[in-house]
């Protein structure tokens, strides 16, 4: 059996280009797909480059790809993912199209990786979470396992790369004096859809459907790297020292000790969730406060999807499967 064949759909976007970078040297056969306007161009890939093909129904439904990584808009995913899955490919989708739909696993491998295997028995579609939900659940899971989550409050400081490559170029061209905080999401009553998604996705991944979560999300004038300030109330007492020990042992998490603290600049280009300022929150019973930073294009998007792919392709290749 040859090496698995992977298709990257949305290969020219901010997440797609990082996906290609991370896939190079991983041993997969890789093809790149994008819109008609990008078809025929070439992108860097390893020591060479790769041809961009048009993401048509015919190309994605040909049945010659084992797994697709989708980094396109929600509408495009709803149109194209069923075509690829219907042809037998496993699909890992980064959009919000399937994240909160019953029956589709929403997966962070370090937190609920076993859920991804459900896709092999059903529609062959796995949802890749929001770029703030991924690092948040990586941190919350070990603390919940140790002391139980009672409620969570979080404020996010999200870089413009979360809005795509064009927003990154716009920030580069904008005079520094015009930089500002923005809330550029859709609104649902008195909260944004980004805030409601963060709550709903975290509940689904942790399998805590009633967990009280309050979120405030803002976009900041930073190119790459999301940060989050988190306040946690636990069911049982948990000292900052013990929380630090638990997070030091958690996969994909690196704890920084004072005077160091996590920043987007430190996180950019790395694959770990940086955590620091772990301390008591004196405003709540059994409360902890902490701060994290994460590269939203890597672990917050592309790398998480590739980790799901590694998991699924490894299982699919087993003789018993």
C-alpha positions, 0 to 999 in steps of 0.5 A: 500500500502506498503512502496516504493521499491528502488533498488540501482545499483552500491551499492558497489561504492563510491556513492552507499555506501553513497546512502545506508547510506542515505536511511537507516531509510528513510522508503523504502524497499531497495535492493542492486545491483552490478556486478557479482564479488560483488554479494553475499557480504554484505554491512552495512545498518542501524543497520545491513547489506544488501545482494548485488545482481547481476545487471542482466537484469532479476533482474532489469527487474523483475518489483518488484522495484518501483524506481532504483538509478543508480550509474554505468558507462555510458555504463552500464547505457545505457544497464541497465536503459532501462531494468528497466524502461521498467519493469515499474520502475522509474530510476534516473541515475547518469551517463552522459548517459541521462543528455544532451539527449533531452526529459530526465529531468536533475534535481536539486530538489531545482532548477527545481524539477518540471521537474522531474515529466515529467518522470512519463508521458514519459520514467520514466528516470531522469538524476542526474547532474554532481557533480559540476553542482549541487552545482553551480546551487543551487547558481546561481538560486536565483541570476539569479531570482533576477538580471539575469545572463549575464555570468559565469566563474568558476574554479573547484577543484575536489576531487579524490572521483569524480573518484571513490573508487579506486582513493580514495584508490590510494590517501591514498597510495600515498606519500604526496610529490607526490600529484599534480593537474591533469586534468584527463578527455577526451579532446575536442579541447582545453577544457575537456569534464568535462568543456563542460559538466559543461557548457551544464548541467548548461544551461539545468537546468537553462533553459538558453541555450545561457548563456556564461559559461567558466569553468576550471576543475582540480582534486586536492589531496583531498579525498572528497569535491569539491570546486568552485571559481565563477565569475558572471556578472549579468544583473542588479546591485546586492550588495554582501549584497543582494546576501548574503541575497538571498543565506541565504534563498536558500534551501540546501545552507549555507553562511559562514561569514568571516573569515570563508570560505568554504573548502572541509574538512568542506563540507565533510559529510554534505548535504549543499552547503557551500558558502562564500567570496561573494564580488564584482568582479571589473573586470566586470560590475555588477560582483560578486565573491564567493567561494563554497564547497560541499560534492560531494558524498552526495549533489553532487550525492547520496543525490540529487538522493534520493531527486529526488526519494522522490519527484517522489515517493511522487507524484506517490503515490498520488491518482490522479496519 
